[in-house]
Amino acid sequence: MNNITNEVGRVFEEAYESVERGMAPTHRLQTFSCEDLCDSRLERLTYIVEGFLRPGLGVLAGSPKVGKSWMVLHLCMQIAKGQPFWGMETKQGSVLYIALEDSKLRLQERSLAMSEVYPPALHFSLNCASLGDMLEEELRDFVHEHADTRLVVIDTFQKIRAQGTELSYANDYAEVSRLKNIADELNICILLVHHTRKQSDSDYMNEISGTNGIAGSADTLMVLKKKERSSRTATLSCTGRDIEDRELTLHFDRERFVWKVKSDSYVPVTREMPKTLYLLVAFMMTQGYYYGSTADFAKDFYRASGVKTEPNHLKRLMNRFRFELEDEGVTFATIRRNTARMVAVTYCDPKGDAQEQQQEQQQEQQQKLPQRDANWEHPTPDQRQVTVQGQREPVTVTAQKPTVHAENSD
């Protein structure tokens, strides 16, 4: 009897475990195709300091008393005032400087020495919680109260690290990743002021104190170095995921108590939109709205401009220079209809009320989506010259009425 009872119990237990496994949530890997990625309209990169600092996690490292705090205070001042930093444009907003090694008196003296304008958007704190002990909540609360927050400086990183943490790549990476996650969540830059090793290295990234876990998780890395302790000249080496590698030679101005740039290795690269796309802008100025397949769009664009281009090449140019086209008033979206991919292109005068025009275009779009009559023919061409904002000379295109192609176009 006991054997039967045990066997029945085992069967019920196996059945229960089987049901549990069936009800357990499955975790699927989230993927996306290269085609969908390239056709997506993603947000363009934004900078807090143009070409120098953007949202994410940054690290400024240097030996003690080399001038790091003077540099970040100047940076905070300029962002809070919305004024250029070393000639680079800044995005004005609230700034929090957590000065864990300073006093109110020292911060006051430095602020008075550095600036004649005291920006109300610059906030200081002399203490904060440690990582894993409410620091993340403190930062969320500050950003909630100051929605325009751009930058949070933590001076220094060592002061917020959990006590007794073993030095290892995994621990360094985990701690910095927590700060990067909160920076990404709040869309701000968190800049950690950190120290360098005593031993120099040919690669300045190896001079950052700790393991490579710190550099591996950070978005932007900067190292400030002097050849001699008493020198007023220093070198700032910068690298990052979304900035160009650069090296700046700096000189400390003892009258204004700021670092000034003597030389900069960075050479700005201007990205020119191809002439084909300027012609496309002119074409859309005469169209206003277009809906059809990429092949149809390329054909009609050829009829109007005389520029023959493969549909895939034209679409690649449009995707690659999407933001430049938007600056000229052309927006577009790729829409999947059954097995075909259609393109909806709209022109709104960038100098006019773009939002109002976009609403009007969207209303017109709803009326144009039905398939066109099979016997519809192109109207008699009308050559006209159109001046495109980014083009010095007028370009000639063939004016046609707004085009809507059938969704079964190839």
N, C-alpha and C positions, 0 to 999 in steps of 0.2 A: 504493500500500500504506500509506504514511504517513497519507494522508487517511482511509482506512478505520479505521486504528488510532486516530487522533484522534477520529473520530466515535464509535467504540465507547466510548472513554474518556469522552467528554462525556456520553453516554447513561448510563453507569454512575454518573458523578458526580452527575448530576441525580437519578437514582433513589435514591442514597444520601442526598442532601440531603432528598429527599421523605420517606424513611423517618425520618430524624432529626427532621424537623418533626412527623411523626405521633407520634413517641415523646416529644416534648418535653412537659413538664408544663404543663398549662393553668392559669392563675390566674383563678379565678372570683370575682366580687364577692360577698361574703357579705352577704346582705340578710335582713330579717325584716319581717313585716307589722305594721301598726299594731295589728291585732287580737291577734296573738300577743304583741306587746309589752305591751299593756294587761292581758292575762290572765296575764302572767308574774309569779312571785313573786320579786322582786329583793331584795337585801339593803338594809335600811334604812340611812340615813345615820348614821354614827358620828362623834362629836366627841371630840377630845382635851381641848379646853376648850369647854364647852357654848355653842353659838351663836357661837363666836369663832374656833376653830381646829380643823380636821379633817385627816385624812390627805391627803397631796398635797404640793404645793410652795408655800411661802409666801415672801414677800419683805418684810422690814422695812427701810425706807430712812430715812435722816436725815443731817443734816450731821455732820461730825466732832465728837466730844465733846458731842453733844446729850443723851446718856443712853441710847443704844440697848443697850449692853452691860449696864448695870444692869437694864434692863427684861427682857432675855432670860435673865439669870441668875435673876432672881426667878421668871420663867415656868418655867424648868427646875426650880428648887427645888420649886415648888408641884406640878408634875406628878409629880416623883419621890416626893414625900410623899403625893400623892393628896389634897391640900388645895385649897380654892377659890382661884382666881386672880381678883382683883377681884370677888369675890362669885359667880363663875361656876364651876360644878362641873367638876372635872378627872377624867380617866381615868388612874388611877395606873399607872405603869410605868417602865421604864428610860429614861434620857435620856442622850444624848451631846452634850456641849458642846465643839465644836472651836474653841478660842480661839486663833486664829492671830496675834493682835496682843498677846497677854498673856503674862505669866510666871506661874510657880507662886506666887510671893510675892504678886502682885497678886490672883490668884484666891483665895488663902487669906485675904487681908485682906478682900476683898469678901464672901466666904462667912461669915466670922466676924462681920462687921458686920451682915449681913442676917438671919441665922438662928441660933437656939439649938439647932436640930436639924440634924444633918448627914446627909442621906439617902444610904444606901449605893447607892441606885438611880441616883444622879447621877454620871456619869463625865465626866472631862475629857481632852482631848488638846491638845497644843500644836503639833502638826504633822500633816500628812496629805499624801497624793499629790495631784497635780493632776488635773483633768478629762482623761480619756483616758489617764491614766497610773496605773492601778490604784486610783483613788479609789473607783470603783464596787465593786471587789472588797473593799476595806477596809470599806466600809459593809455589804456582804453578810456578811462574817466577823463583824462586831460584832453584827449582828442574829441571826446563827446562834448566837452565844454568849449573847445576851440576847434570848430569844424574846419577851419582853414589852415590847420597845422601842416607845415611842410617838413620841419626838421626837429629831431630830438638828439641832442648830444649827451653822451654819458662819459664823464671824465672822472675816473678812469674805469675801464672794463673790469679790472681786478677787484674793484670795490663791490661789485654786484654779483660776483661769482659765489656759488654755494661753498660754504666752509667745508674743508676736509675733502674736497673733490680730488681724486687721484689724477695726476697729469698723464693723459693719454690722448691719442688721436680721436678715439670714440667720444670721450667726454668733451673735448674741445669742440668737436663738430656738433655734438648734441646741444651744447649751451649756445653756441653762436646760431645754430639753426632755429632755436626757440625765439631768439630776437629777430631773425630774418622773417620768420613766420608772422610775428606780430607786426613787423614793418610792412609786409605784403598785405596783411589783412586790413591795416589802417591806411594803406597807400601813402606812407610817409617814408622819409629817410631816417634811419637810426644810425648815427655815427659814433662808433666806439673809439675813444682815445686809449691807446695801448702803448706798451713799452717794447723796445727792441732788445735783442741779446747784446751782451758785451762784445762777443766775437763777431767781427765783420765777415761778409760773404760777398762773392762776386754777383750773386743774385740777391737783390735787396729783399725779395719776398722771404728768403730764408732767415733774414735778420729779425723778423717779427717774433716776439717772445711766445713760447708755446710750441705746439706741434703744427703740422700743415693742416690740421682740422679747422683751424681758424681761417686760414686763407682759402681753404676749399669751400667753405660755406658762405663766405662774404661775397657781395656783388662788386664792391669797389675796394681797392687796397691802395693806401698811400703811405710812404715812408719818408720822414723828414730827417735829414742828416747834415751834420756839420763836420768839416775836416778838422777843425780845432774848436775847443770849447769856448774860447773867448771871441771867436769870429762872429761877425754879424752877417755873414753870407752862408746860405744853406742850400741844399738841393732837395726838391720834392719830387719823388718818383711815383708815378700813378699808373695803375692798370685796372682793368675791370671787364665785366661781361658786356657792358653796353657803352663803354667809353674807349677812346683810342689811347694806346700807351703813349705816355708823354713824360718829359723831364723838365722841370722848371727850376731855374736858378733864381733864388730869392735873396733880398737884402732887407735887413730889419731897420726900419726908420725909427730912430730914437726920439724924434720930435713928435711923430704921430702915433708911435708905438704899434705899428702895423708892419707886416711883411709886404714888400713890394716886389713885383716881377722884374727881373733884369733880362731874362731870356726864357724862351719857351720853345721846345722842340716840336710842338704840335703845329701842323700845317693844315688849316681848314680845307676840306674837300667839298666843292660845290657839286651838287647832283643836278645835271641839266636834263630836263624832260625832252625826249626826242621830238624832232619836227613833226613826225607822223602823228604824235598825240596832240600837238598844237592844231594840226589840221582836223583831228577828231573833235577837239573843242569847238572849232569853227563850224564843223558839220552839225554838232549838237545844238549850236546856237540857232541854226536854221530849223532844226527838227523840234526842239523842246523836249520831246519824249520819243523813245524808241523801244519796241518790244519785239523780240524774235530770237532766232538761233544765232550763235556766233557766226556761222557761215553766212546767213542772210545779212547780218550786220556788216561783215567784211565786204560783201558784194555791194551793198548800198553805199557804204563809205567809199568804195572804189569809184562808183558812178559819180559821186559828188565831188571827190577830191582828186581823182586821177591817180591815186596812190594804191597800187595793188599789193596786198600783203596776205599771207596765209592766215586763216582764222585763228589758229592756235598761237601764232606769233603775235597777232594783234591783241589777243586776250592776255597773253603773258605780259606784254607791255602795259596793258591797262592794270593788271594786278600789281605789277612791280611799282608803278608810279601812281598808285591809287590816291595817295594823299595829295600829290601834286595836282592831279586832275580835280580833286575836291576843292583845292584852293582856286582853281580856275572856274569852278561852278558845275563840274560834271560829277555826278554820283551814279553808281551802278550796282546791281545785285545780280547774282546768278541764281536762277530758280530751276529746280528739277521738276520736269513734267514727264511722268512715265519714264521712258528710257532716255529722253532728250534733256539737254541742259539749255535753258533759255536765258537770255540776258535782257534786263530791263535797265535802260540808261535814261537819265534825266538831266536836263540843264536848268540851273537856276542862276540868275545873275548874282555873282558874288558881291557886287557893290550895292545891290538892292536888299530888300527885306527877304532874306533867304528862307526864313521859316514860313512866312506867309506864302511865298511862291511854292514851296515844297508841299504845303497843304493843298494848294490849288492843283498842282501836278498830280498829287495822289488821288484827288477827286476825279480828275480827267482820266487817270489810269484805269479806274474802275469801269469807265464807259468804253475804253479802247480795247479791253482784254478779249472780247468776242472775236472769233476768227473773221478775217477779212474775206470779201467775196472773191471767188476763184478767178473772176474775169477782171479784177482790179489791175490797172496798169499804172506805171510811174507817170506822174504829170510831166508836161513839157519842161525840160530843164530851164532853170533861170540862174545864170551866172551872177554871183554877187560877191563883193569883197567884204570880209568881216575882220574886224580888228580884235585879236585875242589879247587878253591882259598881259600874258607873259611873253608875247611875241612882239618884236620891235616894228615889223612891217606887216601890213594887212595880208591875209591869205585868202585865196579864192577858192570857193567851194560851190557846188551846185545845190541850190535851195530846193527842198522838197517838203511836202507836207509831212506831219508826224506819222511815223510808220509803226504799224502793229502787224506782225506776221502771225500766221497760224502756228499753233503749238506743235503740229506734227512736222514742222520744217526740219530738214536734215542739217 
